Amino acid sequence: MSIFEQRESEIRAYCRVYPAVFDTASNARQTDENGKEYIDFFAGAGVLNFGHNNERMKQAVIEYLQRNGVTHSLDMHTRAKRHFMERFSRIILEPRQMSHKMQFMGPTGTNAVEAALKLARRATGRHDIVAFHHGFHGMTLGSLACTANQYFRGAAGIPLTHVSHTAFGAEGATADTAMQALKLLEESYRDGSSGVTAPAAFLVETVQAEGGVNIADKTWLRALASLAKSVGALLIVDDIQAGMGRTGSFFSFDDYGIEPDIICLAKGLGGLGTPIAMNLVKPDYDRHWSPGEHTGTFRGQCLSFVAGSEALSYFEDSYLMAEVKEKEAIMQSVLGSLGAYETIEIRGKGMLYGVDVGNGERAKTIVSRCFDAGLLVSACGSGGRVIKLIPPLTTPEADLKAGLAILVAVTQDVLQEAA
Ligand SMILES: Cc1ncc(COP(=O)(O)O)c(C=O)c1O
């Protein structure tokens, strides 16, 4: 029995899906200890937008370590942090005329969401949050209360309160129903006898990744933003998985015409795959914090600042984002060949695609056979019925095509066996 089976907690999960011991990795490929190579369409669940061991970022981190750059600093000032903040401000915020402050917290996505919820409640004096069906926001109790999946919620051990879930307005057939749900909410907030009061915030993903790759309908998201404004609630966009260029521009909501009050970022923000989380907060709300009220020993990770500063270079020009659009076209056209199967639905934006095979068991078989064939993909969505493709944005075209070919062939085999 390996040390993993002997000693690692029963909680282990991805290692059961990918039964290998990985050793090295470069861009869109990972190699296990036996030398078998895998094309990585999982990419650390959306962390490795710029590939494994991105050369520019790796060199920057090596140089930083070699000159004894500070690695840990809580929220003290460092040159690495200044450089990152200046670049983030200049490359991302200023061109969008965003006056948002940058708040650093413990370095995982759930920390960012917790801080956003706290601040929204503090700023409005209200308790309740509205989140959405199929939303995923993390595992700590505040975020978990907003996460919709019952399997995860069940592990809380206490009631998850002060959050209600309403229909997510995904592009397609259900957008109208979600719009009706919003209208009902609006009416109930205005009706002093409805028993419902306005929330502190609406917490939404523009593209629900874990929820099954559901893309917010533009009209619906704009209606949500305007509802939030009209009832004095904050609009929080959780861009932890769909941000950082994933959908073809830095923020997933860049083409939605909304102005979120708080934006949660983590995962890809550190560029190389080292942890960091950051909220962008409108100054009017940020002023509700007092110094040190929401801390975290590992807030503001210098190695992530160093690599993350390099990652921002990809947004100084339009080269990578143009490539994402070209690669999206490849994904669409290759996956389109599965469109002939009635049971399959393809959804996606940028380089975040979902193949909904309609059934969790089927998806599990496809994921496992892809693994055997040298492709890493994961399942998400209701009952795990959607195969999620989230390859590094820097994936070479040849690897993208090779990975897609494996996925299509495996899916066709599995569907034919089921027929
Ligand atoms: C949209 C979204 N929010 C929050 C989280 C939680 O991030 P973390 O696992 O780093 O706490 C995730 C993780 O997958 C996510 O996809």
The ligand as an SDF file (V2000), in Angstrom:
LIG
                    3D

 16 16  0  0  0  0  0  0  0  0999 V2000
  -15.7970   30.4150   -8.6600 C   0  0  0  0  0  0  0  0  0  0  0  0
  -15.0330   29.9020   -7.4840 C   0  0  0  0  0  0  0  0  0  0  0  0
  -15.1040   30.5590   -6.3200 N   0  0  0  0  0  0  0  0  0  0  0  0
  -14.4270   30.1470   -5.2350 C   0  0  0  0  0  0  0  0  0  0  0  0
  -13.6350   29.0110   -5.2790 C   0  0  0  0  0  0  0  0  0  0  0  0
  -12.8960   28.5650   -4.0560 C   0  0  0  0  0  0  0  0  0  0  0  0
  -11.5340   28.7110   -4.2360 O   0  0  0  0  0  0  0  0  0  0  0  0
  -10.5180   27.9220   -3.2840 P   0  0  0  0  0  0  0  0  0  0  0  0
  -10.6950   26.4680   -3.5800 O   0  0  0  0  0  0  0  0  0  0  0  0
   -9.1860   28.4390   -3.6720 O   0  0  0  0  0  0  0  0  0  0  0  0
  -10.9020   28.2510   -1.8920 O   0  0  0  0  0  0  0  0  0  0  0  0
  -13.5420   28.2930   -6.4750 C   0  0  0  0  0  0  0  0  0  0  0  0
  -12.7480   27.0520   -6.5680 C   0  0  0  0  0  0  0  0  0  0  0  0
  -12.8580   26.2530   -7.4540 O   0  0  0  0  0  0  0  0  0  0  0  0
  -14.2700   28.7350   -7.6090 C   0  0  0  0  0  0  0  0  0  0  0  0
  -14.2280   28.0800   -8.7710 O   0  0  0  0  0  0  0  0  0  0  0  0
  1  2  1  0
  2  3  1  0
  2 15  2  0
  3  4  2  0
  4  5  1  0
  5  6  1  0
  5 12  2  0
  6  7  1  0
  7  8  1  0
  8  9  2  0
  8 10  1  0
  8 11  1  0
 12 13  1  0
 12 15  1  0
 13 14  2  0
 15 16  1  0
M  END
$$$$
